């Protein structure tokens, strides 16, 4: 968001998961995380690598990387051999459709009711 950190991903993503686990809900402050994964794509930091910080939840494979200045979710390579990229942090349109919902048993109770409420193209008056 602040433009300090810049990166490129070289290669293809293998999967696009919408994760409803409790940790992804806390990471995003929302119902789920939308993450792209690849076992072969390579991450190249272009600028601002010193502004990147990472956290791995002890005893788990759950990790998160973010910009120290603005909090933008950034690609993570904390799990060996796996690149995880938050779909919302990319400057390009993600053309890949989600592969699956994962950890759906952890969905927020209010998420089950989504779809019946009105929609607005911007902030409502």
Secondary structure, DSSP 8 states (H G I E B T S, - for coil): --S--EEEEES--SEEEEE--HHHHHHHTSS-EEEEEESS-EEEEEE-GGGEEEEE-TTSS-EEEEETTT--EE-B--STT-EEEEGGG-SS---S---EEESGGG--GGGGGTTSS---SS---
